[in-house]
Structures are given as structure tokens and as C-alpha cells.
Amino acid sequence: MVHVETDELNSTFSSSIWLRLSWKDPKLMWNSNDYNGLDSLKMADHEIWQPDIYLFNSANSGGESIIRYGNPHALVYPDGTVLWVPPMKVTALCEFDMYYWPFDTQHCHLLFGSGTRSRNDIRLVSKGVEFETPIPISQWTIACTDSIIEMGRSGYPDEFYHALYNITLTRKSTTTTTVASTAISCAITLVLVQRFLMFKTGRALILPCITSIVLCMFLIHFGTKVAPKRSTAPWIVSFLATCLFLHCITLMESVFVVYVFKFKNRSHISWRVKRWLNGKLGRFLLLGDCIVQCAACVNLRDEKFEEHCEENEGRKVKKCEVTHEWELSIIAIDRLLFIIYFFIMTLYVLAYVI
């Protein structure tokens, strides 16, 4: 086997090989002593009988006959043994599992056999596969096992010998792997970091919108590159789609926050929500500093109330208190969503690793 190419989009596997074929032809036997010690002959391929070997899992319908490059000659020995090693390129169907792309392992096979001669006429023997690659195959690490199996065919009473070569392809770390890893890391960072940012103005929504565009570009790129024709989405496509969905929730929440802080006549939040935020939930979400700021506004309101301050000053104190209450609530929502997002992404990573 000299070279390997894969076409994941069309589920095909191509290989450039030297197929070593050897058989005995009684009609070509001679006594070397009668011909001055002649121990071998070179004969053109059209001058000898050739077995009708087909690739039965060919990408071409109905199987593919052995098609070689050029017209390689065969070596014939005195005992009638014929050695013919034609160079050829075969294209076989292969069901690619792209779920773990770009750290995937694929299993393909080549199934050779006679087109018309059953096991009563021809017997196949396999002597393994040798890898001789003048140009390193940078994309795959290849392993191969061979076996001879007997299979029946519809319409034929006899069974046929087939040579089955199971080929295991393990994708190496390439530029594609680096790009995919970078895209995943960027998606995680963009989605999680924005949970710690509070957008109070419409101009601040530019960052979430740019993030949405970036995630869409990642999703379109990998969705069309990896497996656009497959029923099961690869892990990276599902992960990026989930990141985009989670970020859409972030974007909607950011729009709501901008609306809240533009609305001047905001009311106090519910006392039940305050109790939750000042209780165990607030301690779990590490809201201690925010609660202290909110409490400072409450104390200031009480002091102004005792001093019988002016009405405008009282309104400012109330506005400060309401603002801190809403900020506290929004920060709590952000941190709670951060925990949920982190949990979902962790589950995705574990599903990929396990």
C-alpha cells in the first residue's frame, strides 16, 4: 500500500497499491535445462491468463474489476508460477463515523474476490499487507489485518473465496486539529466570560452580537466541512450549536438588563427574592459584597428618613436602593446561569471523552 486518500463527505476510501498476484498455469511450464538454464520469462499481460479479481465494495456500482496503470509485464517461472504485480488505485465505500472528529478512528475494508469462479475453481491465499510510502501520509496512522472468508452469492449454488483487508485509520494531529481545538476553546471562553459582564447600555450589546456572529461562523464552517450529508451530527457541531443556543439566552438577558436600567420608574424587587438572595442562595452565589452595597443604601435611606431630609434627596436614596437591588438580582442570575452553562459544557466534554 503506497498512498491513502479519504473522502468523508462522499463516504469513499481510495488507496494506491501494488497488488501482488501469483498463480500457477500448467500451460506455461518448461524444463530450464532444455533452454540453456532459462529460469524466468517476462511476458506481457495480454499473453497470459489472468484471474477475474474484483473489488466487491467498490464505490462504482456492481463492483470494480482490477484496473491497473500502464501494461506491467508478468514474471513466469519454469514450474508454471506466474507473478504479476500491477500498480492500481482502488476506491471503496467506507462508512465514516465522524462523531469524534478531529480525534477520530475510522474502520474501512477492501473485499477482493473472483467474479465468476467459485471455491471449486480458484482458491485465494493472502500473505498480508506491506506499507511502503515514499511520501509520508500526514493525516492518518494506518493498520491493516487480512483474512480469507467464504461467502455465498444469490443465484450461485457454490460459495466463493474472498480476501478481506480490514484497515484502521487513526487521524493524526494536524492543522485541522489545531483549528478545531482553538474554535472549541474560543466558544467556551466567549460564552462563559460574558456571564460576568453586566450590559447597562445599548452600546454594550455590540460584544454579545459579535459573539453570536463568531459562533454562527464556527457552526457553519464545521457543519459544512465535517459531515453535511450525515444523519448524526458530529460532536463538535452539536457542541457549537449548544454554545450558540446558550449565548442566545445571554443575549436576551442582556437586552432585558438594558431595558431595566433605561426604565426610570423601577420598583423594588419582591421581598421573597430579597430573602433568597440574602440567605443560603446568596452565600452559594458569593453575593456578599453586593449584599453589603445594597445594605449600605438601606442604611443611608434610614438615616435620611430620621433626619427628615428633603424630598429630592430621599428620591435619590430610593433610586440608589432600587438600583442596587436590581443589580444584585441580575448578578445572581448571571452567576446561576454560569453554573448551569459550565455544567452543560462539562457534560458535553465528558460525553466526548468517555
N, C-alpha and C positions, 0 to 999 in steps of 0.2 A: 504494500500500500504506500503510495507516493504522496498523495495530497488529498485533503478532505475539505469539502465546502458544504455549508448548511444553508438552507433557505427556510427559516422558521415560519415566514408568512405563508408559504405555499406547502409546508409540511413535506419537504423533499431533502434528501441527503445525497450528495454527489461525491464520488471518490475516483481518483485516477489511480489505476492499479496495473500491475503486471500479473496477469492470470496464468499461472503455471499449469499447463495441461500435459498429461503424459498418458499414453495408452500403447497397447501392442497390436500391430497389424501383421498377421501371418504372411500376407502377400509381399511384405517388404523385407522378409528375412533373407540373408545370404551368408555364405561362408567367407570370412575375411581372407582365408588362405588362398581362395580361388581368385582373389582380386588384389594380389600383392600387399596383403595386410591392411586393406581398407577397413577402417574401424568406424567410420561415420560418413553420412551423406547430408548435404544441405539441399533441401527440396522446397520449392515454392508452395505456398499454402493451397493453391488450386490443384496441385498434383497429388495430394494425399486426401484420404478420408478424414473428416473432422466430426466429432460428436456434436449433436444439436443441443448445446447447452444454452439455457435461457435464465434470465434473472426474473423470477416469478413475482417479486414485489416491486417491479419496475414502476416508475411514475407514468410510463406510457401504458395505455390500456392494453390488456391481453398479454402482458409480459414483453420483455425486450430480449432479442437474440444478442449473442455476443458480437458486438461491433468493435473492431479494432482500428487502430490508427495505422495507416500505411499497409504494406504487404509483408509482414515478417515471415522469414523462412523458418522451417522446422528442421530439427536435427533427427536423423534416423540412424539407429544402431543395428548391428548385424542380427541381433535376436528379434528384430521387428519392433523394438521400442521406439516410439515417436515422442519427441519432446518439443512442445510448441508453447512459446511464451509471448502471447500477443499483448501489447500495451492497449489499454482501453479506459474509457470513462463510463461509469455506470451511475445512473440516477435512480434512487429507490425512494419509495414512500416511507415516511417515518412520522410517528405521532409524537410531537414535541409537547412536553409538559412545561409550560412557561411560568408556572406559579412562582417558582423560586428564582426567576431571572433577577439579577445577572449572576447569581451564585448557584446555577442550576447544573444538574447532571441529566443527560439525555441517553436514552437507550434505543438504538436502531439495529436493524439487522439486514443482511443480504441473504437471499434464498436462491441458490442455484440448483438447477436440475435439468434433466433431459426433457425435451419437448414431447417425444413420441416413444422413447424406448423405456420399457419398464425394468424392474429389477431383474427380470429373467434375461434381459438383453445387455444391460450395462450396469456396472457396479461402481459407485463413487467412493473414493477414499480421499480424505482431507489430511493434509500434512501441516496445518497451522497457517498462521499469518505472520509475515515479517514486515516491519515498518522501516522503510528506507526513505527518509525525507531530505532531499537536497536543500529544500527551503524549510526552515522551522515553521511548524504550524502554531502560530502565536495564540490562536483563540481557544484551542481545545487540547486537553490531555486525553490520549486515546488508549483504550484497552480493548482486546478482542479475544473471544473464545469461539471455538469451532466445534461442530458436531455433525454427524450423519444421521438423518432421520428418514423414516419410511412413511410416505403419505399416499393416501388414495385420492383419486380424482373422479369426479362424476362422469359417467359414461365409459369408464375404463374398468375392466374386471381386476386387473393387476395393480399392485402398488408400485410406487416409483421411489427411487433413492433421491434424496435432496441433501445438498451441503448447506448447512445453516451457520452463518457467521454473526454472532451477537457482538455488537460494537457499542462500547460505553464511552460517551463523550462527556468530559468534565470541563466546564468553562474555566479558563484561566482569568486571572486579574488583568484586565486591560483598561484602556482609556474609558470604555463604556462603563466598566465597573466604578471607576472613579467619579464619572459624571453622575451616575445613579446614586451613589453614596452621598455626593455633595447635594443633590436635589432633595434627598430624604432629610438630611441634616438641616438644610435651609427651611424646609417646610415645617419641621418640628420647632425650630427656633422662632420663625415668624409667627406661628400660631400661639405658642406658649408665652413668649415675651410680651405680646400685646395685652395679655391679661393683667399686666402690672401697670399699664398706661391708662390714664383717665382722659378722655377726649371731651373737653367742655365747650369747644368752639367748632364751627363747621369746617374751618380750615384744617383742623387737626384730623379730619376724616380722610385726608389725602393718603396718609400712610396705610390705613386699612384697605382703601380702594386699590392702591398699588400692590399690596399683598395679594388681594383677590386676583388681580391680573397675572401676577407671577405664578400663583398656584394653578390658574387655568392653563397657562402656557406649559407648565410642567406636565399637567394631566393630558393635554392634547398631544404633546410630544411623545410621551411614553405610551399613551394609548394607541397611537398610530404606528409607533415603531416596534413595539414588542409583540402584540397579538391582537390586531384589529379584527381578525376573522374567527376568533375563538369564543366559545360559549362561556368559558370560565375565565374571569379576569385575573391577570397576574397580581401577585401580592402588591407590587409597587403601585399599580393602577388603583387598586382598592384603597390602599393607604392614602394616596394623594387625593382621591375622591372624598375620603373621610375628613382629611385635613381641610379641604375646601368647604365641606359642609359645616364643620366646627367653626371655621373662620366666618362663614356667613352668619352664624349665631352671634359671633363677636361684633360683626359689622352692624347687625340690627340693634344690639345692645348699645353700641356707640352712638347710633342715631338717636336712640331713646334718651341717652345721657345728655346729648347736645340739646335736645328739646327741653328736657327738665331744667337745665341751667339757663336756658333762654326765657323760660316762663317765670315771670316776676312774682306772681302771687302764688308761691308754693306754700302748701300747708305742711304741718308736722306729719311725720310718718306715724303709723299705728303704734300704740303703746305695746301691743303684743310683739311687734317686730323689735322695738327697743329692748324689751325684756329678753328676747332671744339673743340679740347682739351683745347685750351686757352680761349674758350668762355664759353657759358652757360653750355655746356655738361661737361666741366672740373670742373666748380663750383658745378654742381649737383653731380658729382662723387667724390668730395672732393680731387681734384688733386693739391691743392695749393702748398704743399711742393715739390711735384715732378716737378711742373712747375718752381718753384724757382731754383731748382738744374739745370734744363735744361737751364734756362736763364743765370745762372752763367757761364756755359760752353760757351754760345754765347758771353757773355761779355769778357770772357778770350780770345776767338778767336779774337775779335775785337782789344783787347789790343795788342796781339802778332802781329796782322797784322800791326798795327800802328808802332810798334817797329821794324818791318822788321826782325822778328825772323828767326832762322834757319829753314830749310825745315823739319827736323825730329821733331822739337818742334811743328811746325804747324800741322804735321800729328797727333801728339798725341792729340792736342786740337780738331782737327776734329773728331778723334775717340771718344773722350770723349763726344762731342756733339751728334754724331750719336748714341752712346750707350744710353745716357740719353733719346734721342727721342724714341728709341725703347722700353726702359723700361717704359717710360710714356705711350706709346701706349698699351703695354701689361698689365700694371696696370689698365688702363681704361677698357680694355676688361675683365679682371678678375672681376672688380667691377660691370661692367654691367651684366656679367653672374651671379654674386652673387645675384643681384636684381632679375633677371629672375628666378633663381633656387628657391630663397626664395618665390617668388610669386607663382610658381607652387606648391611647398610644402604646402603653406598656403591654396591654393585651394583644395588640397587633404585632408587636415585636416578638412576644413570646410565641404567638401562633406561627410566626415565620421560623423562629429558631427551633422550636420543638417539632 
